[in-house]
Amino acid sequence: MLNHSITLSVIIPLYNKSGTIESCIRSVLAQTKTPDEIIIVDDGSTDNSVDIAKSVLKSHVSHYKIVSQSNMGVSSARNRGAMLATSEYLAFLDADDEWLPIFCEKMCDLIKSFPDGVLFSCRHKIQDYETGAYTAALNITSGFRGYIKDFFDASKKDSIVNSSKCIVGRQTFLSSGGFPINASAGEDLFLWIDLALRGPIVFHDFIGCVVNRFPDASRHGRRGSIPYPLTYYSQNKVEAERLPASAKNFLWRIARNNVIISLMRGDQLEAKLRLETARQIFPIRSMLLVIAFHIPINLMIAVRILRRRIFSQRYFSVLKNCPEDTHKNS
């Protein structure tokens, strides 16, 4: 267990989020344990996002940095923030998401209790414009707190890590190479895979983050893209073969879900590109995905909405059955 105080820098990549950046920053300022440093990397915004950020931060804190760059993508923005950070640990928060007030305090306690972890995460709430609030199903024991035996197995229903609720040691992050800058989609998933292969992931089953899902023009730039883990492992088949079975299943889940997402958007070309890339890694399994091309789009969308509504109904039971002080280790 660590005895010294955890120093923490929060990095917020920013691109045209004038409608959400204020609530995002205020959620950081409302923490019961305030981060030591707030770093906002403006990735070429063309709206007044930066002005809003400056106004909020100047009125409340002194330990912040706002830097601007030409539009180079979210990976570049996050990596630049990591290079500028001065703290021992890095937390990432997307500019349209929010932390609950207990996030930093409980996550720093988690780091102190399990210092050998390479990546730290918790549960999150999803605020969806179609179905309201829900929390995704996870393959993990309710109230769990400790080292995860197998990140990929724990993430077979939904990933236990995302880019708005994770904390990583700065040196660990830099030694990994950070987020791949040549990726237009799935850059975060690739990093989680890399870190999970390096060492143990630590998870605490409490809700510490709100991930907002709503129509957003800034997401359109990812249309027609191939998730980076699929691109990378299709081009590096020897490395793909060396992955443990649970990691291959995790990679397959990425492939399957992204083909289906493309089909639900009505983008057959994107779906075919993603299927072809997946076929290079999973030649047999990918044959099953061909069936999805013959399923009516409205049916797939209806099933998705139904699943989210079921999860929405479970959300409040999760709040009741997610004991915050349960200490379980495996």
Secondary structure, DSSP 8 states (H G I E B T S, - for coil): ---S---EEEEEEESS-TTTHHHHHHHHHT-SS--SEEEEEEES--SSHHHHHHHHHHTT-SSEEEEEESS--HHHHHHHHHHH--SSEEEE--TT-EE-TTHHHHHHHHHHH-TT-SEEEEEEEEEETTTEEE----SS-TT-EEE-S-HHHHTSSS-S--TTS-EEEHHHHHHHT-S-TT-SS-HHHHHHHHHHHHS-EEEEEEEEEEEEE---GGGGGGTT---HHHHHHHH-HHHHHHS-HHHHHHHHHHHHHHHHHHHHTT-HHHHHHHHHHHHHH-TTTHHHHGGGGGS-HHHHHHHHHHHHHHHHHHHHHHHHT--TT-----
